[in-house]
Amino acid sequence: MPDQTEIVIHPVSPKGGRKVTVHALGVDADLGRAHSPADVSQFLARAGLEHVNLSEDGPIHWEGGGPDVWSADI
């Protein structure tokens, strides 16, 4: 069974931002803390995952809210 890439955008941290992690080729990587969808796109591009659909219908698993949630008070 081939390894599948999993991208997770974690819930908003109390300090702000959302942790972005990727599991690919048997390796888990923390790409950083995003504060906007543009940050997510930039992190993914640096990891070689360009042109990823950031919508909730895309390959990303959004925890604690979708791509419009960037504040802990929502």
C-alpha positions in Angstrom: 0.0 0.0 0.0 1.6 3.3 -1.0 2.2 6.0 1.6 -0.3 8.9 1.4 0.5 12.5 2.2 -1.5 13.8 5.1 -1.7 17.5 5.8 -3.2 18.7 9.1 -3.9 22.3 10.1 -4.4 22.2 13.9 -6.8 24.3 15.9 -5.9 27.9 16.7 -3.3 28.1 19.5 -4.0 30.3 22.6 -0.9 32.3 21.5 -2.3 32.6 18.0 -1.7 30.9 14.7 -2.3 27.3 13.7 0.3 24.6 13.6 0.8 22.9 10.2 2.0 19.3 10.0 2.6 16.9 7.2 3.0 13.2 7.1 4.7 12.0 3.9 6.9 9.0 3.0 6.8 7.8 6.6 8.0 11.1 8.0 6.1 13.5 10.2 7.1 17.2 9.8 6.1 20.3 11.7 6.1 23.0 9.0 5.4 25.9 11.3 2.7 28.1 12.7 0.4 29.7 10.1 -1.5 32.9 10.7 -3.3 32.9 7.3 -4.0 30.7 4.3 -1.1 32.4 2.6 1.2 31.1 5.3 -0.1 27.6 4.8 0.5 27.8 1.0 4.0 29.1 1.6 4.8 26.3 4.1 3.5 23.6 1.7 5.4 25.1 -1.2 8.6 24.9 0.8 7.9 21.3 1.5 7.4 20.6 -2.2 3.6 20.5 -2.0 2.7 23.3 -4.4 -0.8 24.0 -5.7 -2.6 22.2 -2.8 -6.4 23.0 -2.6 -6.8 24.8 0.8 -10.6 24.5 0.9 -12.3 22.2 3.3 -13.0 20.0 0.2 -9.3 19.7 -0.5 -6.8 17.2 0.9 -6.1 19.1 4.1 -7.6 18.0 7.4 -8.7 21.2 9.2 -9.0 20.7 12.9 -10.9 23.3 15.0 -12.4 25.1 12.0 -11.8 25.5 8.3 -9.6 27.8 6.3 -11.6 30.9 7.5 -10.8 30.4 11.2 -7.6 32.2 12.4 -8.7 33.5 15.8 -9.3 31.5 19.0 -12.4 33.6 19.8 -14.5 32.1 16.9 
